[in-house]
Amino acid sequence: MLGLGDLNLRERLAPDVPAWVTEWVCAGACAALAGLLRVIVDLLVPTPPPYVFLYPLVLLATLLAGWRAGIYSLTIILLGVWYIVLFPARFGPLGAAEGVALLLNAISGLAVIAVAQAFRTSYRAAEAERAGKLEVRDLLLRELNHRVKNNFQMVESLLDMQRRRSASAGAEQALADALRRVHSMAQAHANLYSPDEAGDAIDLGAYLGDLCENLSDSLLLTGEVRLDSWLTPCPVSRDRAVAVGLVVNELVTNAAKYAFPAGRSGRILVSLRQIEAGCELTVVDDGVGMPPEAEIRSTGLGRKLVEGFARQAGGALTRGEGPGVSHTLVLPH
């Protein structure tokens, strides 16, 4: 939607076009439009008022190029009324009534120009204030993001330090899982909550593509186990994308850890497609499937996190049957 700033031709065309050229062109165009409209009305209405199009066209010229353009157009239109309407093809002597009418319309036109110019000035002041507030907001958001990033790094360092000092294999594994999850949240924040990104909606497909590349590197997947993705564009909110990304992180990590034991080769596929109800996300592997002991582990923290993130994303998560393990998350509109 166009605002007044988009109609300010004098500023939009500068410095390629001098301001005075823009003012005179706008004034002449508005005066010519007033004359054209007058000719059309003459064909439809007998003896229309002589100043019928004076005010809207003077107002338009002022809004487009400022008060000088408004005065130029007012002068041209008044001279045109005198030369063409009151005395066809000549500047004849004005009677008392005609002179008073011309003077009063000139004063009224000046009042319209003054009001329009005051509106332009207040609008520009409001725009400058708004730009200043946006600049301060962006500065605060950058500072906040910087602090959050530092906090994530501190938490990761503490978890990694505690993991290295742990004497228990179970505790070390639990801390490693916690470290991986915190790292995933830090990456999601860095990728999605940037003050340079405009709007709330993002492309979930593009975000998951970057996430899969990071997961493939962080999980040290080799040619024996591949992580592939087949992703179509799907616009979602940023908060929803974070929750979906954490679901994918948990499911892909579990598949990489349990689906391919003893050096078994295989493939993990993350796919996203649009369906009538919304978007459908699938994480599937062709590994050994889920053994009974993994069923028991699946009721633990990892499974609860996946279910919690799925609920946070507003989707329904289901597990499919097959030679490996597949999970499907449907995200309604």
PyMOL commands that set and color helices and strands:
alter all, ss='L'
color gray80, all
select helices_A, chain A and resi 4-7+9-13+19-44+54-65+67-86+96-165+169-192+204-218+238-258+261-263+292-297+301-312
alter helices_A, ss='H'
color red, helices_A
select strands_A, chain A and resi 201-203+225-231+235-237+266-275+278-285+316-320+326-332
alter strands_A, ss='S'
color yellow, strands_A
deselect
rebuild
show_as cartoon
